Amino acid sequence: MVRTLKAKGIEDKEVLRAIGNIPRHLFMDSSFLDHAYTDKPFPIAANQTISQPYTVARQTELLQVKKGDKILEIGTGSGYQAAVLLEMGAIVYTIERQNELFKKTSLFLPKLGYRPKRMVFGDGYLGLEEDAPFDGIIVTAGAPYVPNPLLAQLKIGGRLVIPVGDDLQIMTVFTRKSETKFEKKEYGEYRFVPMLEDKN
Ligand SMILES: C[S@@+](CC[C@H](N)C(=O)[O-])C[C@H]1O[C@@H](n2cnc3c(N)ncnc32)[C@H](O)[C@@H]1O
């Protein structure tokens, strides 16, 4: 897996080390176990997916995580992305919108020794005001627009990594330069399951 990710352009040694250390098969449904170390997304509970390892690696690389950074993840899902962040020494807060996944993953991750600071059943569009500001925020579902609370909850110098779009998303990174200024950069097309809005 690590060799494949390197060949696809992932360079951050800490990201590669974290992914190399995590048993991805434990995060997947038993019917897909034979494919756990291929670079593909797979179904998990509640019609959701565990993202393709390349996507996890690329988003994590773009987040520029350092040990001790306070990171908010939107879309806990299987817990795999949270495990990658925890392996890298981040302090992780994670929000999941679907109760079935929230319950399953909040029991499962600590069993593997991965302990986010907080796992929240809630709406990622709102972020986590009471624990803000964050060094980084990573959104792991396709966002139809950039939620303002996520920008507002970044530290100065903090980064929001978010796939923006409807059917197809552009991986977008916002870096907070000052109280009111954000730098925006785009990093190619991806396809995520949609970030659910309250009306859904
Ligand atoms: C591609 S999956 C996440 C993959 C996950 N990070 C992992 O490592 O397995 C997207 C997740 O975002 C969740 N989600 C969708 N809309 C959300 C919202 N508004 N707030 C929080 N989570 C949401 C979905 O239920 C799903 O679990």
PDBQT file of the ligand as one rigid body, heavy atoms in Angstrom, charges set to zero:
ROOT
HETATM    1  C1  LIG A 301     -16.494   9.110   2.856  1.00  0.00    +0.000 C 
HETATM    2  S1  LIG A 301     -17.310   8.857   4.380  1.00  0.00    +0.000 S 
HETATM    3  C2  LIG A 301     -16.065   9.118   5.566  1.00  0.00    +0.000 C 
HETATM    4  C3  LIG A 301     -14.889   8.340   5.614  1.00  0.00    +0.000 C 
HETATM    5  C4  LIG A 301     -14.274   8.386   6.994  1.00  0.00    +0.000 C 
HETATM    6  N1  LIG A 301     -13.563   9.611   7.251  1.00  0.00    +0.000 N 
HETATM    7  C5  LIG A 301     -13.429   7.163   7.140  1.00  0.00    +0.000 C 
HETATM    8  O1  LIG A 301     -12.216   7.300   7.364  1.00  0.00    +0.000 OA
HETATM    9  O2  LIG A 301     -13.998   6.080   7.060  1.00  0.00    +0.000 OA
HETATM   10  C6  LIG A 301     -18.203  10.367   4.729  1.00  0.00    +0.000 C 
HETATM   11  C7  LIG A 301     -18.805  10.421   6.123  1.00  0.00    +0.000 C 
HETATM   12  O3  LIG A 301     -19.332  11.720   6.341  1.00  0.00    +0.000 OA
HETATM   13  C8  LIG A 301     -20.522  11.570   7.104  1.00  0.00    +0.000 C 
HETATM   14  N2  LIG A 301     -21.307  12.797   6.946  1.00  0.00    +0.000 N 
HETATM   15  C9  LIG A 301     -22.101  13.168   5.908  1.00  0.00    +0.000 A 
HETATM   16  N3  LIG A 301     -22.650  14.367   6.139  1.00  0.00    +0.000 NA
HETATM   17  C10 LIG A 301     -22.205  14.784   7.347  1.00  0.00    +0.000 A 
HETATM   18  C11 LIG A 301     -22.432  15.948   8.148  1.00  0.00    +0.000 A 
HETATM   19  N4  LIG A 301     -23.251  16.933   7.762  1.00  0.00    +0.000 N 
HETATM   20  N5  LIG A 301     -21.813  16.036   9.356  1.00  0.00    +0.000 NA
HETATM   21  C12 LIG A 301     -20.968  15.037   9.786  1.00  0.00    +0.000 A 
HETATM   22  N6  LIG A 301     -20.730  13.907   9.068  1.00  0.00    +0.000 NA
HETATM   23  C13 LIG A 301     -21.340  13.775   7.875  1.00  0.00    +0.000 A 
HETATM   24  C14 LIG A 301     -21.160  10.339   6.483  1.00  0.00    +0.000 C 
HETATM   25  O4  LIG A 301     -22.182   9.793   7.298  1.00  0.00    +0.000 OA
HETATM   26  C15 LIG A 301     -19.937   9.435   6.317  1.00  0.00    +0.000 C 
HETATM   27  O5  LIG A 301     -19.711   8.668   7.460  1.00  0.00    +0.000 OA
ENDROOT
TORSDOF 0
